[in-house]
Amino acid sequence: PRKIVFTRKTIKVTTDIYPRIAIDVVLFTVASEADLQTMIWDETLLRPAADFRNQSNGLSLLVLTMASGDSDLRVLPGGFMSGGERITDAAKRVLRERIGLDLRVPLREIGTFDDPARDESQRTISFSYWAMADFEDVRKMLGGKDRVGLELVNSSGFMERFEKENGSLEKYDGVSRFGYRYMPKFSPSKRHEKRLPVEMGGKLLALDHDQMVFYAWRKLRHAFSSKLDPFNYLGINPLGEAFRLSDLQEFQEVCRGEVVQRDLFRRNMINEDSFIAQTNMRDSSRPGKPANLY
């Protein structure tokens, strides 16, 4: 009879089956040109530096970034899950540990990013979140651990330059440095097509973080949909207790990446269902006719 020999075989668990769980956070903030000029002491903390040095941007939408040890490209604040914690708790912990920020506003989910090519050393799946923080809180972290800085997402100046180079913004469903959507010409039945930085001249951030910022920005735009109060949705009011209607319009336009006709915006905002109300104050700090404050 044949003799059957059983051998002991070592089974190795591979990281392709059990990947690392990463947490990445897209943290937006908004700042005026005056704020950036007076409160940022090191222009290398702002990227692209030339945009802030040589051109007028008006209000800017920015995203917090960190230096990457493996690349000249910067990255979003990120880390890995610890045992026994919820994903949202991990996202808040990452912000505390990486940049020293104890976030007080809602964190919202962007999605799951699982590109196998994201990390060549080990299979990694990332759960990503986004929020908007007050610039006063963010600026305290700039230049700290891992050279925390700000990357331009959008601005009034960027939209003006984009329109000069690419035509009317009306054919786009929002534009930003991290991508845009547009309707194919003569094809109203087709879905909007997107363009990301890699297709617009080159990546802005390392790994798949350009995509995270793009999809976070698309979700941020919902804060300005219909009659929704964006300040309540975002958890902050970057304009202060009283502001000009033109300031609110610029805030919406920069965050949405779209320009709204002034009279249409005014009609939408000044009605009995609006989330803002006119005060008895007027602002005469700027040239021209004093403006009502809301």
SEKOLNU-236501 format. One record per residue (C-alpha): residue number from 1; z, x, y. Coordinates in nm, 2 decimals, padded with zeros to 4 digits. Layout:
N
R    nr        w        u        v
R   NUM        Z        X        Y
...
***
This chain:
294
R    nr        w        u        v
R     1    00.00    00.00    00.00
R     2   -00.06    00.10    00.36
R     3    00.24    00.23    00.55
R     4    00.29    00.07    00.89
R     5    00.46    00.30    01.15
R     6    00.61    00.14    01.47
R     7    00.64    00.37    01.77
R     8    00.84    00.33    02.08
R     9    00.63    00.29    02.39
R    10    00.75    00.32    02.74
R    11    00.63    00.04    02.97
R    12    00.61    00.14    03.34
R    13    00.64   -00.13    03.60
R    14    00.36   -00.07    03.86
R    15    00.37   -00.15    04.23
R    16    00.05   -00.34    04.19
R    17    00.25   -00.61    04.00
R    18    00.57   -00.58    04.21
R    19    00.47   -00.50    04.57
R    20    00.69   -00.42    04.86
R    21    00.77   -00.71    05.10
R    22    00.72   -00.61    05.46
R    23    00.82   -00.80    05.77
R    24    00.61   -00.75    06.09
R    25    00.68   -00.91    06.43
R    26    00.44   -00.99    06.71
R    27    00.66   -01.00    07.02
R    28    00.48   -01.12    07.34
R    29    00.59   -01.09    07.70
R    30    00.43   -01.16    08.03
R    31    00.46   -00.96    08.35
R    32    00.30   -00.96    08.69
R    33    00.12   -00.66    08.83
R    34    00.41   -00.61    09.07
R    35    00.66   -00.61    08.79
R    36    00.47   -00.35    08.59
R    37    00.43   -00.12    08.89
R    38    00.79   -00.13    09.00
R    39    00.97   -00.15    08.66
R    40    00.76    00.08    08.44
R    41    00.85    00.44    08.52
R    42    00.62    00.60    08.26
R    43    00.25    00.48    08.26
R    44    00.21    00.61    07.90
R    45    00.42    00.32    07.79
R    46    00.14    00.08    07.89
R    47   -00.19    00.08    07.70
R    48   -00.47    00.11    07.79
R    49   -00.32    00.30    08.09
R    50   -00.65    00.30    08.28
R    51   -00.65   -00.08    08.30
R    52   -00.32   -00.08    08.48
R    53   -00.39    00.23    08.69
R    54   -00.73    00.16    08.83
R    55   -00.78   -00.22    08.82
R    56   -00.62   -00.54    08.94
R    57   -00.49   -00.74    08.65
R    58   -00.27   -01.01    08.81
R    59   -00.05   -01.16    08.54
R    60   -00.06   -00.99    08.20
R    61    00.01   -01.10    07.85
R    62    00.14   -00.80    07.65
R    63    00.26   -00.73    07.30
R    64    00.54   -00.48    07.21
R    65    00.43   -00.18    07.00
R    66    00.58    00.14    06.86
R    67    00.46    00.49    06.78
R    68    00.33    00.55    06.43
R    69    00.40    00.87    06.26
R    70    00.09    00.86    06.05
R    71   -00.17    00.77    06.31
R    72   -00.25    00.79    06.68
R    73   -00.28    00.42    06.68
R    74    00.05    00.23    06.74
R    75    00.21   -00.04    06.53
R    76    00.41   -00.36    06.56
R    77    00.79   -00.35    06.50
R    78    00.82   -00.38    06.12
R    79    01.04   -00.31    05.82
R    80    01.11   -00.42    05.46
R    81    01.31   -00.70    05.31
R    82    01.66   -00.63    05.19
R    83    01.81   -00.81    04.89
R    84    01.99   -01.14    04.96
R    85    01.84   -01.21    05.31
R    86    01.60   -01.48    05.43
R    87    01.27   -01.38    05.56
R    88    01.34   -01.51    05.92
R    89    01.68   -01.32    05.91
R    90    01.49   -01.01    05.81
R    91    01.25   -01.05    06.10
R    92    01.54   -01.07    06.35
R    93    01.71   -00.77    06.18
R    94    01.39   -00.57    06.21
R    95    01.38   -00.63    06.59
R    96    01.75   -00.52    06.62
R    97    01.71   -00.21    06.41
R    98    01.37   -00.09    06.53
R    99    01.38   -00.17    06.90
R   100    01.74   -00.28    06.97
R   101    01.65   -00.63    07.07
R   102    01.88   -00.92    06.97
R   103    01.62   -01.20    07.00
R   104    01.74   -01.53    07.14
R   105    01.42   -01.73    07.12
R   106    01.25   -01.91    06.83
R   107    01.06   -01.70    06.57
R   108    00.75   -01.87    06.44
R   109    00.55   -01.78    06.13
R   110    00.20   -01.63    06.16
R   111    00.11   -01.60    05.80
R   112    00.09   -01.37    05.50
R   113   -00.12   -01.06    05.50
R   114   -00.20   -00.91    05.16
R   115   -00.49   -00.68    05.20
R   116   -00.48   -00.44    04.90
R   117   -00.61   -00.16    05.12
R   118   -00.33   -00.20    05.38
R   119   -00.12    00.08    05.22
R   120   -00.28    00.34    04.99
R   121    00.06    00.46    04.85
R   122    00.20    00.13    04.74
R   123    00.09   -00.24    04.72
R   124    00.24   -00.42    05.02
R   125    00.25   -00.78    05.13
R   126    00.36   -00.86    05.48
R   127    00.52   -01.18    05.62
R   128    00.46   -01.19    05.99
R   129    00.63   -01.37    06.27
R   130    00.57   -01.41    06.65
R   131    00.78   -01.50    06.95
R   132    00.77   -01.45    07.33
R   133    01.06   -01.27    07.50
R   134    01.15   -01.24    07.87
R   135    01.01   -00.93    08.04
R   136    01.36   -00.85    08.18
R   137    01.49   -00.82    07.82
R   138    01.19   -00.63    07.69
R   139    01.17   -00.37    07.97
R   140    01.51   -00.23    07.87
R   141    01.38   -00.13    07.53
R   142    01.07    00.05    07.66
R   143    01.05    00.42    07.59
R   144    01.34    00.40    07.34
R   145    01.33    00.48    06.97
R   146    00.98    00.54    06.84
R   147    00.85    00.52    07.20
R   148    00.85    00.15    07.24
R   149    00.56    00.04    07.47
R   150    00.34   -00.25    07.56
R   151   -00.02   -00.31    07.47
R   152   -00.24   -00.54    07.69
R   153   -00.34   -00.86    07.51
R   154   -00.49   -01.05    07.81
R   155   -00.48   -01.07    08.19
R   156   -00.65   -01.24    08.48
R   157   -00.84   -00.91    08.54
R   158   -00.95   -00.87    08.18
R   159   -01.10   -01.22    08.18
R   160   -01.29   -01.16    08.50
R   161   -01.43   -00.83    08.36
R   162   -01.51   -01.00    08.02
R   163   -01.70   -01.27    08.20
R   164   -01.91   -01.03    08.40
R   165   -02.01   -00.84    08.09
R   166   -02.05   -01.13    07.85
R   167   -02.13   -01.44    08.05
R   168   -01.94   -01.76    08.12
R   169   -01.61   -01.81    07.95
R   170   -01.70   -02.17    07.89
R   171   -01.89   -02.08    07.57
R   172   -01.58   -01.91    07.43
R   173   -01.27   -02.08    07.27
R   174   -01.04   -01.83    07.44
R   175   -01.08   -01.45    07.49
R   176   -00.84   -01.16    07.46
R   177   -00.85   -00.79    07.39
R   178   -00.75   -00.86    07.03
R   179   -01.04   -01.09    06.97
R   180   -01.20   -01.42    07.06
R   181   -01.38   -01.72    06.92
R   182   -01.72   -01.85    07.03
R   183   -01.96   -02.12    06.95
R   184   -02.29   -01.99    06.81
R   185   -02.58   -02.05    07.05
R   186   -02.78   -02.37    06.98
R   187   -02.56   -02.45    06.68
R   188   -02.31   -02.71    06.78
R   189   -02.27   -02.81    06.42
R   190   -02.14   -02.47    06.32
R   191   -01.78   -02.37    06.33
R   192   -01.65   -02.13    06.59
R   193   -01.69   -01.77    06.49
R   194   -01.43   -01.50    06.56
R   195   -01.46   -01.14    06.67
R   196   -01.18   -00.89    06.61
R   197   -01.13   -00.55    06.78
R   198   -01.29   -00.36    06.49
R   199   -01.61   -00.55    06.57
R   200   -01.57   -00.51    06.95
R   201   -01.55   -00.13    06.97
R   202   -01.27   -00.02    06.76
R   203   -00.92   -00.10    06.63
R   204   -00.63   -00.12    06.88
R   205   -00.34   -00.10    06.64
R   206   -00.29    00.06    06.30
R   207   -00.29   -00.11    05.96
R   208   -00.38   -00.48    05.98
R   209   -00.18   -00.54    06.30
R   210   -00.48   -00.63    06.51
R   211   -00.52   -00.93    06.29
R   212   -00.16   -01.02    06.32
R   213   -00.17   -01.01    06.70
R   214   -00.49   -01.22    06.70
R   215   -00.36   -01.49    06.48
R   216   -00.02   -01.49    06.67
R   217   -00.21   -01.53    07.00
R   218   -00.41   -01.82    06.85
R   219   -00.08   -01.99    06.77
R   220    00.07   -01.90    07.11
R   221   -00.21   -02.10    07.27
R   222   -00.07   -02.42    07.12
R   223    00.22   -02.39    07.36
R   224   -00.01   -02.51    07.63
R   225   -00.17   -02.80    07.44
R   226   -00.17   -03.15    07.58
R   227    00.15   -03.24    07.77
R   228    00.38   -03.01    07.58
R   229    00.64   -02.82    07.78
R   230    00.55   -02.46    07.72
R   231    00.88   -02.33    07.85
R   232    01.08   -02.54    07.60
R   233    00.84   -02.44    07.32
R   234    00.86   -02.07    07.39
R   235    01.23   -02.07    07.47
R   236    01.18   -01.89    07.80
R   237    01.06   -01.95    08.16
R   238    00.90   -01.64    08.29
R   239    00.81   -01.80    08.62
R   240    01.17   -01.87    08.73
R   241    01.33   -02.20    08.83
R   242    01.09   -02.27    09.11
R   243    00.72   -02.16    09.11
R   244    00.38   -02.23    09.26
R   245    00.14   -02.45    09.07
R   246   -00.11   -02.16    09.09
R   247    00.14   -01.94    08.91
R   248    00.18   -02.19    08.63
R   249   -00.20   -02.22    08.61
R   250   -00.24   -01.84    08.58
R   251    00.03   -01.83    08.31
R   252   -00.15   -02.09    08.11
R   253   -00.49   -01.93    08.16
R   254   -00.38   -01.58    08.06
R   255   -00.20   -01.71    07.75
R   256   -00.49   -01.93    07.64
R   257   -00.77   -01.69    07.75
R   258   -00.94   -01.97    07.93
R   259   -01.00   -02.06    08.30
R   260   -00.92   -02.41    08.40
R   261   -01.08   -02.58    08.71
R   262   -00.81   -02.59    08.98
R   263   -00.84   -02.96    09.06
R   264   -00.84   -03.06    08.70
R   265   -00.53   -02.85    08.63
R   266   -00.35   -03.01    08.93
R   267   -00.43   -03.36    08.81
R   268   -00.30   -03.28    08.46
R   269    00.02   -03.13    08.59
R   270    00.11   -03.37    08.88
R   271    00.17   -03.70    08.71
R   272    00.47   -03.90    08.60
R   273    00.45   -03.77    08.24
R   274    00.45   -03.40    08.35
R   275    00.72   -03.16    08.24
R   276    00.74   -03.03    08.60
R   277    00.86   -03.19    08.92
R   278    00.80   -03.10    09.28
R   279    01.09   -02.95    09.47
R   280    01.17   -02.98    09.84
R   281    01.10   -02.61    09.89
R   282    00.79   -02.43    10.00
R   283    00.68   -02.07    09.95
R   284    00.55   -01.88    10.25
R   285    00.59   -01.53    10.11
R   286    00.21   -01.49    10.06
R   287   -00.08   -01.50    10.30
R   288   -00.22   -01.84    10.38
R   289   -00.08   -02.18    10.39
R   290    00.28   -02.22    10.25
R   291    00.27   -02.37    09.90
R   292    00.49   -02.64    09.74
R   293    00.72   -02.52    09.47
R   294    00.77   -02.70    09.14
***
